[in-house]
Amino acid sequence: DKSKELILSVQAALDTGFRHIDDAEMYRNEVACGQAIREWLSRSGTKREDLFITNKVYEVDRGCGAVCEELLEKTGLEYFDLFLIHSVCTRDGKPFKTSPREAWEQMMALAKTGKVKSIGVSNWRIADLESIKDLKIQPSCNQVEAHPCLQQVGLLQYCRKRDILVTRNFIAGSPVEAPLLAAAERTGHTVGQVLLRWAYQTGRVPLTTSSKPERMKEYLAIFGFELTP
C-alpha cells in the first residue's frame, strides 16, 4: 500500500532528524503525509512549530487560496510554513488561464490570512519573476531543479540580487559524470552526498527524498566536508 509506505517513510525521516517536509498538490498524497506528521508529533511530543512544512498549489486556475484550504483540511494541519506556486504552466507546457502575476496576487492575499507563514514560487523563470517585481510582497524562495550539469547560474544570480532564496530539487537520476564520481572518491563520500553538498556550498538550499533510513542518515552527513575546485 503506497499510503502506508509514505507514512513510514515520512516518519522515518523525522526520526532520523529531518525537520522539513516538502509536499505538493500535484503529488496527491497530502492525506497520508498529514497523517504521518500528526502521528509523529503525537508520538514524539515534538511541537508543530519545530517542523517546517511546505506545500504547493499546482492548479492555480482553481484559486490559490481555495487549494491551500483544501490541502490544509486533507493534511489536518492548521497552517503551512511555506506555500509555493508549483509552476507557471500545465504538465503539457501550456499556460494556465491565471497569469503568474494574477496567481501571485492571490498568494499575497493568502499570506494575510495566517494559513501560510511564507509564500514563494517553484520553477519560475526570470521573466516570470520580472512580471511581479513591482508588487509589495516578493517570493521568499524559488524552488528549481539544479545540479552541476544544470546550474542555472543566471537565475541564481538574479534571485540573489532580489533576496529570493533558491531551493534546489534533488532529482533522482541526476547526471552522474566523471567529475562527480571523482569528487565522491576524493572526499570519501557518495555521489548523492556530493550533489547535496554542491547545492549547499553554492548557496542553494538542497531538497532530497528517500525511503531508506540509511540513506537519510547519509544525506544529513554533508556538513563535515567541503568540495574544492
matplotlib code that plots the C-alpha trace (Angstrom):
import matplotlib.pyplot as plt

x = [0.0, 1.6, -0.1, 1.3, 4.8, 4.7, 3.6, 6.5, 9.0, 7.9, 8.1, 11.5, 12.8, 11.6, 13.0, 16.4, 16.5, 14.8, 12.5, 11.4, 8.7, 8.1, 4.7, 2.5, -1.0, 0.5, 1.8, -1.8, -0.5, -1.5, -3.8, -1.0, 1.6, -0.6, -1.4, 2.4, 3.2, 0.3, 1.1, 4.8, 4.1, 1.9, 4.3, 7.5, 6.0, 7.6, 5.8, 4.3, 6.4, 9.6, 8.7, 8.8, 6.1, 6.0, 3.2, 2.4, -0.5, -0.5, -3.9, -3.8, -7.0, -8.9, -7.6, -4.5, -6.5, -9.1, -6.4, -4.5, -7.6, -8.3, -4.7, -4.8, -8.1, -6.7, -3.4, -5.2, -2.8, -3.6, -1.0, 1.8, 5.2, 5.8, 3.3, 4.5, 3.1, 4.3, 4.6, 3.6, 2.4, 0.5, 2.2, 2.0, 3.6, 0.5, 0.0, -2.8, -5.7, -4.5, -1.3, 1.7, 1.0, -2.7, -1.7, 0.9, -1.7, -3.8, -0.8, -0.3, -3.9, -3.4, -0.4, -2.6, -4.9, -2.4, -2.9, 0.7, 3.7, 5.6, 5.0, 7.2, 7.3, 8.7, 10.0, 9.7, 12.0, 13.5, 10.7, 8.1, 9.7, 10.1, 6.3, 5.7, 8.8, 6.7, 4.4, 4.7, 5.4, 8.1, 8.7, 10.7, 12.1, 12.2, 12.4, 14.0, 15.9, 19.6, 22.7, 26.3, 25.1, 22.2, 23.4, 21.0, 23.6, 21.7, 18.6, 20.6, 22.3, 19.0, 17.4, 20.3, 20.0, 16.3, 16.8, 14.9, 16.3, 16.9, 15.9, 17.2, 15.4, 17.5, 16.2, 16.5, 18.7, 20.6, 23.5, 26.5, 29.6, 33.3, 33.9, 31.1, 32.5, 36.0, 34.8, 33.0, 36.1, 38.4, 36.2, 35.2, 31.5, 28.7, 27.7, 24.4, 26.3, 28.4, 25.4, 23.8, 27.0, 27.4, 23.9, 24.6, 28.0, 26.9, 24.2, 21.2, 19.0, 19.0, 15.9, 16.0, 13.9, 14.5, 12.5, 15.7, 16.7, 20.4, 20.3, 18.5, 21.3, 23.8, 22.1, 22.3, 26.0, 27.1, 28.4, 31.7, 33.5, 33.9, 34.2, 37.2, 37.8]
y = [0.0, 3.3, 5.4, 3.1, 3.2, 7.0, 7.3, 5.0, 7.0, 10.4, 9.2, 7.5, 10.8, 12.7, 10.0, 10.4, 14.1, 15.8, 18.6, 19.9, 18.0, 19.2, 18.2, 19.4, 19.2, 17.6, 14.6, 13.8, 12.3, 15.0, 12.8, 10.2, 12.9, 14.8, 11.6, 10.7, 14.2, 14.3, 10.8, 11.5, 14.8, 12.9, 10.1, 12.2, 15.0, 17.5, 20.8, 21.7, 24.8, 22.7, 21.3, 23.2, 22.0, 23.1, 22.6, 23.8, 24.8, 23.4, 24.1, 27.9, 28.2, 26.8, 29.6, 29.6, 30.2, 27.5, 24.9, 25.9, 25.4, 22.1, 20.9, 22.0, 20.2, 17.0, 17.1, 18.0, 20.9, 24.5, 26.2, 25.7, 27.2, 27.8, 27.7, 27.8, 28.2, 24.9, 26.0, 28.7, 26.1, 22.8, 19.4, 19.7, 23.1, 25.3, 28.4, 28.5, 30.9, 32.6, 34.6, 34.3, 37.9, 37.1, 34.0, 35.8, 38.5, 35.6, 34.4, 37.8, 37.8, 34.3, 35.4, 37.8, 35.0, 33.3, 30.0, 30.2, 31.7, 32.4, 32.3, 31.6, 30.0, 27.0, 26.5, 30.3, 31.8, 35.3, 36.6, 35.2, 36.9, 40.1, 40.2, 40.7, 42.7, 45.8, 44.1, 44.7, 41.2, 39.2, 35.4, 34.2, 31.4, 29.9, 26.1, 24.8, 21.8, 22.3, 20.2, 20.6, 19.8, 22.3, 25.1, 27.9, 30.5, 33.4, 32.6, 32.0, 35.4, 37.2, 35.6, 36.6, 40.2, 40.1, 38.3, 35.3, 32.1, 29.3, 25.9, 23.0, 19.8, 16.7, 14.9, 11.1, 10.2, 13.5, 13.1, 11.3, 12.2, 11.6, 14.8, 13.8, 10.3, 11.7, 14.1, 11.3, 9.2, 12.0, 13.1, 9.6, 10.3, 9.1, 10.8, 11.7, 13.5, 15.3, 16.6, 17.8, 19.4, 21.1, 22.7, 23.7, 25.1, 27.1, 28.9, 26.7, 25.0, 21.3, 19.2, 15.5, 12.3, 8.7, 5.9, 4.3, 5.3, 4.6, 6.9, 9.6, 9.5, 9.7, 12.8, 14.5, 13.9, 16.5, 19.2, 17.6, 18.1, 20.7, 20.5, 22.2, 23.1]
z = [0.0, -1.2, 1.5, 4.3, 2.7, 2.5, 6.2, 7.2, 5.0, 6.4, 10.0, 9.4, 8.0, 11.1, 13.4, 11.5, 12.2, 9.2, 10.1, 6.7, 4.8, 1.2, -0.3, -3.2, -4.6, -7.7, -5.6, -4.4, -1.1, 1.3, 3.4, 4.1, 4.6, 7.0, 8.9, 9.2, 10.5, 13.1, 14.4, 14.7, 16.6, 19.0, 19.5, 19.8, 21.8, 19.3, 18.9, 15.5, 15.3, 15.4, 12.0, 8.6, 6.3, 2.7, 0.2, -3.3, -5.4, -9.0, -10.3, -9.9, -12.0, -9.0, -6.9, -4.7, -1.5, -2.3, -3.0, 0.2, 2.3, 0.7, 1.4, 5.0, 5.5, 4.0, 5.9, 9.2, 9.8, 10.8, 8.6, 6.2, 7.0, 3.2, 0.4, -3.3, -6.7, -8.3, -11.9, -14.4, -16.9, -17.1, -17.5, -21.2, -21.2, -21.8, -19.7, -17.1, -17.6, -14.5, -15.2, -12.9, -11.8, -11.0, -9.2, -7.1, -6.2, -4.8, -2.9, -1.3, -0.2, 1.2, 3.2, 5.2, 6.4, 8.7, 6.9, 5.5, 7.2, 4.0, 0.2, -2.8, -6.2, -7.9, -11.5, -12.2, -14.8, -14.7, -17.0, -14.6, -11.6, -13.5, -14.0, -10.3, -9.3, -8.6, -6.2, -2.5, -1.4, -3.2, -3.2, -0.3, -2.4, -5.9, -5.9, -9.1, -10.5, -10.3, -10.3, -11.6, -15.2, -14.9, -12.7, -13.9, -12.8, -14.3, -12.4, -9.2, -9.6, -10.3, -7.3, -5.0, -6.1, -5.2, -1.9, -3.2, -1.7, -4.3, -3.1, -5.2, -6.1, -5.8, -8.8, -8.9, -11.9, -12.0, -14.4, -12.8, -14.8, -14.2, -12.1, -9.7, -9.3, -8.8, -6.2, -4.4, -4.4, -3.4, -0.4, 0.6, 0.3, -2.0, -5.2, -3.5, -0.7, -3.2, -5.1, -1.9, -0.6, -4.0, -3.6, 0.0, -0.8, -3.8, -1.8, -2.7, -0.1, -1.1, -1.0, -1.2, -0.9, 0.1, 1.7, 3.1, 6.7, 6.0, 3.0, 5.1, 7.6, 4.7, 3.4, 6.8, 7.0, 4.4, 6.8, 7.7, 4.3, 1.6, -2.2, -3.8, -7.5]

ax = plt.figure().add_subplot(projection="3d")
ax.plot(x, y, z, "-o")
ax.set_aspect("equal")
plt.show()
